[in-house]
Amino acid sequence: MYIFLAKMKDRIIAISLEMFLKNGIQAVSIQTITRNTGVSSKTIYKLFRDKNQLLEKCLAVHYNRLFDQLNVEIASASNALEALLKLNEQVVDLEFRTNPVFYQDLNYYYPLLQDKTGKRYGKKIQEILIGVFNQGKTNGYFRNEIQPEVFFITLNAIYGSITRNRIFEQLRIEVNKLIENTTLTYIRGCCTLFGIKFLDNYLKGK
């Protein structure tokens, strides 16, 4: 019985997360979830205290999935700069598959959960990126004078402007060109000549 309920709970989380990311949080009610999962609202409320708790579980799955992808990319990269470039591709791909309303809803309607999630997972992402950046500095790909924390905060702000705020949307620029003019331009500016040479060769092979 316990295994059955655990599998049902995981299934509800997976389907709910997919709907949240695609449609936004407010557009997905418990009734919508019951229709898409085939599970009664009574059962859902037995498994989750409320929608807030369900959303929190969904966010945990969402970010843990992201961490798994990041770790795979880091492990498969030949050096720190390649790892960072692959991470850039993964994060942008994930974010562009997410409806920006999802983040708007999270910030506006669930600020406490947003803060809790940011503290829990934001620090972990920061540690991963700073670790990669420091390794890149050691191996001569990044300039020594660039502060890792400043690098992370700036890159995170650029990501936000592209994928969450989407302030460039009115320009109607293709995603690849937009990335080339924003995140890749910033990363290039942080590279040594040795790093720039690798970056150019990497992009030529794409």
C-alpha positions in Angstrom: 0.0 0.0 0.0 2.8 2.4 0.9 4.7 1.7 -2.3 1.5 2.3 -4.3 0.8 5.6 -2.6 4.5 6.7 -3.1 4.3 5.9 -6.8 1.0 7.8 -7.1 2.5 10.8 -5.2 5.5 10.8 -7.6 3.2 10.6 -10.6 1.1 13.6 -9.3 4.2 15.6 -8.8 5.6 14.8 -12.2 2.4 15.7 -14.1 1.7 18.8 -11.9 5.3 20.1 -12.5 4.9 19.7 -16.3 1.6 21.7 -16.2 3.1 24.4 -13.9 6.1 24.9 -16.2 3.9 24.9 -19.4 0.9 27.0 -18.2 2.0 28.9 -15.1 1.0 28.1 -11.5 -2.2 30.0 -11.2 -3.6 28.5 -14.3 -3.4 25.0 -12.8 -5.9 24.2 -10.1 -6.3 21.1 -8.0 -9.3 20.3 -10.2 -7.1 20.6 -13.3 -4.6 18.2 -11.7 -7.3 15.7 -10.9 -8.5 15.7 -14.6 -5.0 15.1 -15.9 -3.9 12.5 -13.3 -7.2 10.7 -12.9 -6.7 11.0 -9.1 -9.5 12.4 -7.0 -9.1 15.7 -5.2 -9.8 13.9 -2.0 -6.8 11.6 -2.5 -4.6 14.6 -3.6 -5.4 16.4 -0.3 -4.5 13.2 1.6 -1.1 13.2 0.0 -0.5 16.9 0.0 -1.6 19.4 2.6 -2.5 22.0 0.0 -1.4 23.3 -3.4 1.5 25.1 -1.8 3.0 21.9 -0.5 2.5 20.2 -3.9 4.3 23.1 -5.6 7.2 22.9 -3.1 7.6 19.2 -4.0 7.4 20.1 -7.7 10.2 22.7 -7.3 12.4 20.2 -5.5 12.0 17.8 -8.5 12.6 20.6 -10.9 15.8 21.8 -9.4 17.2 18.3 -8.5 16.6 17.4 -12.2 18.6 20.5 -13.2 21.5 19.6 -10.8 21.6 16.1 -12.3 21.9 17.6 -15.8 24.5 20.1 -14.7 26.6 17.3 -13.1 26.4 15.2 -16.3 27.6 18.2 -18.4 30.5 18.9 -16.0 31.6 15.3 -15.9 31.6 15.0 -19.7 33.4 18.3 -20.4 37.1 18.3 -21.3 37.8 21.4 -19.3 36.1 24.1 -17.1 35.3 26.5 -20.0 33.6 23.7 -22.0 31.7 22.7 -18.9 30.5 26.3 -18.4 29.5 26.6 -22.1 27.5 23.3 -21.8 25.9 24.5 -18.6 24.9 27.7 -20.4 23.2 25.7 -23.2 21.4 23.4 -20.7 20.1 26.3 -18.5 18.9 28.4 -21.5 17.2 25.4 -23.1 15.4 24.5 -19.9 14.3 28.1 -19.2 13.0 28.7 -22.7 10.9 25.6 -22.4 9.3 27.2 -19.3 6.5 29.6 -19.5 7.7 32.9 -18.0 4.3 33.1 -16.2 5.6 30.3 -14.0 8.2 32.5 -12.5 5.9 35.5 -12.3 3.3 33.4 -10.4 6.0 32.0 -8.1 7.3 35.5 -7.3 3.9 37.2 -6.9 1.7 34.5 -5.3 4.2 32.4 -3.5 7.0 34.9 -2.3 7.8 32.9 0.9 8.2 29.7 -1.1 10.2 31.5 -3.7 12.6 32.8 -1.0 12.8 29.4 0.6 13.6 27.8 -2.8 16.1 30.5 -3.7 18.0 30.0 -0.5 18.0 26.2 -0.8 18.9 25.8 -4.4 20.3 29.1 -5.4 23.3 28.6 -3.2 23.9 25.2 -4.6 23.9 26.5 -8.2 26.2 29.3 -7.2 28.6 26.8 -5.6 28.6 24.7 -8.8 29.2 27.6 -11.2 31.9 29.3 -8.9 33.6 25.9 -8.6 33.7 25.5 -12.4 34.9 29.1 -12.8 37.7 28.8 -10.3 38.9 25.6 -12.0 38.9 27.5 -15.2 41.0 30.3 -13.7 43.5 27.7 -12.4 43.8 26.2 -15.9 44.2 29.5 -17.6 40.8 29.9 -19.3 39.5 32.8 -17.3 41.2 36.1 -16.3 42.6 36.1 -12.8 41.2 39.6 -11.9 37.6 38.5 -12.4 35.8 37.8 -9.1 33.9 34.5 -9.1 31.0 35.9 -7.1 30.6 38.9 -9.4 30.8 36.5 -12.4 28.0 34.4 -11.0 25.7 37.3 -10.0 26.2 39.0 -13.4 25.6 35.8 -15.4 22.5 35.1 -13.3 21.1 38.6 -14.0 21.7 38.1 -17.7 19.9 34.8 -17.6 17.0 36.4 -15.9 16.7 39.2 -18.5 16.6 36.6 -21.3 14.4 33.9 -20.0 12.3 35.2 -17.1 11.8 38.9 -17.7 12.3 38.4 -21.5 13.1 42.1 -22.0 14.6 41.3 -25.4 11.4 39.6 -26.7 10.3 42.7 -28.5 13.4 42.6 -30.7 12.3 39.2 -32.1 15.9 37.9 -32.3 16.5 34.2 -32.7 17.4 32.5 -29.4 20.9 31.5 -30.7 21.7 35.1 -31.7 20.4 36.4 -28.4 22.6 34.0 -26.4 25.6 35.0 -28.6 25.0 38.7 -27.9 24.4 38.3 -24.1 25.7 35.3 -22.1 28.4 34.3 -24.6 29.6 37.8 -25.0 30.0 38.2 -21.2 31.7 34.8 -20.8 34.1 35.8 -23.7 34.9 39.0 -21.8 36.0 37.0 -18.8 38.3 34.7 -20.8 42.0 34.9 -21.4 43.3 34.8 -24.9 43.8 31.0 -24.4 40.1 30.8 -23.3 38.9 32.9 -26.2 40.7 30.6 -28.7 39.0 27.5 -27.1 35.6 29.2 -27.0 35.8 30.2 -30.7 36.8 26.6 -31.7 34.0 25.2 -29.6 31.4 27.5 -31.2 32.7 26.6 -34.7 32.0 23.0 -34.0 28.4 23.6 -33.0 
